[in-house]
Amino acid sequence: MAKSENNTNAKNNSKDTWLKNLGAESQEYIHFLKLDEEKKTRVLVAAYNEFLEKGYAEASTNVIIQKAGISKGLLFHYFGCKEGLYRFLMREATRKIASESLPELPDKDADVFALIKSIIQVKISVCLHYPTETNFMLSAWKTNLPESLKQELENMVDIQGNYINVLVALLDDDLLKDGVEKNIAIEMIAWICEKYTDKLLSGNMLDTQVASWDLIAQDLDKYLDALRGGLYK
């Protein structure tokens, strides 16, 4: 496929489309979404804290409603069940982080590696800005979830991964080394982006100091330069 065609496809897959696919604002949660912000915040804070402290299996909806100041009937009216509440938290946390960390897709040719570097740096910054949501999503991979929630989590990763795939599909075919298959190159870049971000966040390796961010930038350059050198002529 010509690069111009890739750019057209990228423009047709807008940021809004990816966010919509995350499903945080689906009709099944319409009653909760209509609440005033103060009440929504109380419920979300209580739920995030309870699941983070105890994990999915041991978390108590009784504790959540007590801290949120609502009845159990209302909680189940909003979310259907404990699993529905957890599903909403996953969607909301992912949507909040993605809405600020995913850029609009480029309208013209761009330096893909510079773009990927920028995305990683912005995502890390946004995750530090939303520590509760970030820690919740990281903990979701480590807790014992029902099969339906595990599948939901994997689907969310696929949605974000597909977004990155659209970006790296802008790789210039003419610059790829002989013998390098484009689909393999795309998978390599997407994998490194995700794993590098997870490594920093889950390892508590970050702070907000300028020196820390300078080191991250230098470290990223090493990874991306190695990728560029391995993939491009």
C-alpha positions in Angstrom: 0.0 0.0 0.0 1.4 3.4 -0.9 2.2 5.8 1.9 -0.4 8.4 0.7 -3.0 5.7 1.1 -1.8 5.0 4.6 -2.2 8.6 5.5 -5.7 8.6 4.1 -6.6 5.6 6.3 -5.0 7.2 9.3 -7.1 10.4 8.9 -10.2 8.2 8.6 -9.4 6.6 11.9 -9.8 9.6 14.1 -8.9 10.0 17.8 -12.6 10.3 18.6 -13.2 6.9 17.0 -10.6 5.2 19.2 -12.0 6.8 22.3 -15.6 5.9 21.4 -14.5 2.3 21.0 -13.3 2.3 24.7 -17.0 2.4 25.6 -16.7 4.3 28.9 -19.8 6.4 28.0 -22.0 3.6 26.7 -25.8 3.6 27.4 -25.5 0.9 30.0 -24.0 3.4 32.4 -26.3 6.3 31.5 -27.9 6.7 34.9 -24.5 7.1 36.6 -23.2 9.5 33.9 -26.2 11.8 34.5 -25.2 12.4 38.1 -23.6 15.7 39.1 -19.8 15.7 39.2 -19.5 15.8 42.9 -21.5 12.7 43.4 -19.8 10.8 40.6 -16.4 11.7 42.1 -17.4 10.3 45.5 -18.5 7.0 44.0 -15.4 6.7 41.8 -12.9 7.6 44.5 -14.5 5.1 46.9 -14.6 2.3 44.3 -11.0 2.9 43.0 -9.6 2.9 46.6 -11.5 -0.2 47.6 -10.4 -2.2 44.6 -6.8 -0.9 44.8 -6.6 -1.8 48.5 -8.2 -5.3 48.4 -8.2 -6.5 44.8 -11.3 -7.5 42.9 -12.3 -10.6 44.9 -12.0 -9.1 48.4 -13.3 -5.7 47.6 -16.6 -4.9 49.4 -19.5 -3.1 47.7 -20.7 -2.4 51.3 -17.6 -0.4 52.0 -17.9 1.4 48.7 -21.5 2.6 49.3 -20.6 3.6 52.8 -17.7 5.8 51.7 -19.6 7.1 48.7 -22.7 7.9 50.8 -25.2 6.1 48.5 -27.4 3.1 49.0 -26.6 -0.4 47.6 -29.7 -0.2 45.5 -28.4 2.9 43.8 -25.0 1.3 43.2 -26.5 -1.6 41.4 -28.9 0.7 39.6 -25.9 2.5 38.2 -23.6 -0.5 37.4 -25.8 -3.6 37.6 -23.3 -5.6 39.8 -19.8 -5.6 41.2 -18.4 -6.8 37.9 -20.2 -4.0 36.1 -18.7 -1.4 38.5 -15.2 -2.8 37.9 -15.8 -2.8 34.1 -16.8 0.9 34.2 -13.7 1.8 36.2 -11.5 0.1 33.7 -13.2 1.9 30.8 -13.2 5.3 32.6 -9.5 5.0 33.6 -8.4 4.0 30.1 -10.6 6.7 28.5 -9.3 9.4 30.8 -5.6 8.6 30.2 -6.1 7.9 26.4 -8.0 11.1 25.8 -5.0 13.2 26.9 -2.2 11.0 25.8 -3.2 10.0 22.3 -2.5 12.7 19.7 -4.6 13.5 16.7 -3.4 11.4 13.8 -1.1 13.3 11.4 -2.5 14.7 8.2 0.7 14.5 6.4 4.0 12.6 6.4 5.8 12.8 9.7 8.9 11.4 11.3 7.3 8.3 12.8 10.1 7.8 15.4 9.9 11.3 16.7 6.1 11.0 16.9 6.3 7.7 18.8 8.8 9.3 21.3 6.4 12.2 21.8 3.5 9.8 22.4 5.4 7.8 25.1 6.5 11.0 26.9 3.0 12.5 26.9 1.5 9.2 28.1 3.9 8.9 31.0 3.2 12.5 32.0 -0.6 11.9 31.8 -0.2 8.7 33.8 1.6 10.6 36.5 -1.1 13.2 36.5 -3.7 10.4 37.1 -2.0 8.1 39.6 -5.1 6.5 40.9 -6.4 5.5 37.5 -2.9 4.4 36.4 -2.3 2.2 39.5 -5.8 0.7 39.1 -5.1 -0.3 35.5 -1.7 -1.7 36.4 -3.2 -3.7 39.3 -6.0 -5.0 37.0 -3.4 -7.2 35.3 -2.2 -8.7 38.6 -5.5 -9.4 40.3 -7.7 -12.5 39.8 -10.6 -11.2 37.6 -13.6 -13.0 36.2 -13.0 -14.2 32.6 -15.3 -11.5 31.1 -13.2 -8.7 32.8 -10.0 -10.3 31.6 -11.3 -10.2 28.1 -12.4 -6.6 28.5 -8.9 -5.7 29.6 -7.3 -7.4 26.6 -9.7 -5.7 24.3 -8.7 -2.3 25.7 -5.1 -3.1 25.0 -6.0 -4.1 21.5 -7.8 -0.8 20.9 -4.8 1.2 22.0 -2.4 -1.0 20.2 -4.4 -0.6 17.0 -4.1 3.2 17.4 -0.3 2.9 17.6 -0.4 0.5 14.6 -2.1 3.2 12.5 0.7 5.6 13.4 3.5 3.3 12.7 1.9 2.2 9.5 3.2 5.6 8.3 6.6 4.0 8.2 8.2 4.8 4.9 8.3 1.5 2.8 11.0 2.9 0.7 13.3 3.3 3.7 12.8 -0.1 5.2 15.8 -2.4 4.8 15.6 -5.3 2.4 14.1 -8.3 4.0 12.3 -6.3 6.8 8.6 -7.1 6.6 6.5 -4.0 7.5 4.0 -5.9 9.7 6.9 -7.2 11.8 8.4 -3.7 12.1 5.0 -2.4 13.2 4.6 -5.1 15.9 8.1 -4.4 17.2 7.6 -0.7 17.6 4.1 -1.1 19.2 5.5 -3.7 21.6 8.5 -1.6 22.6 6.2 1.5 23.2 3.9 -0.4 25.5 6.5 -2.3 27.4 8.7 0.6 27.9 5.9 2.7 29.3 4.8 -0.1 31.6 8.3 -0.7 32.8 8.7 2.9 33.9 5.3 3.2 35.5 5.2 -0.2 37.3 8.7 0.1 38.5 8.1 3.5 40.3 11.1 4.8 38.4 9.6 8.3 37.7 9.4 11.5 39.5 8.5 15.0 38.3 12.0 16.4 38.4 13.5 17.8 35.2 16.5 15.6 35.5 14.3 12.5 35.5 12.6 13.6 32.3 15.9 14.4 30.7 17.1 10.8 31.5 13.9 9.4 30.0 14.3 11.3 26.8 17.9 10.1 26.5 16.9 6.5 27.2 14.0 6.7 24.7 16.5 8.0 22.1 18.6 4.8 22.6 15.6 2.5 22.0 14.3 4.5 19.0 17.7 5.0 17.4 18.3 1.2 17.7 14.9 0.6 16.1 15.5 3.2 13.3 18.9 1.6 12.6 17.5 -1.9 12.6 14.6 -1.1 10.3 15.7 1.7 8.0 18.5 1.6 5.4 
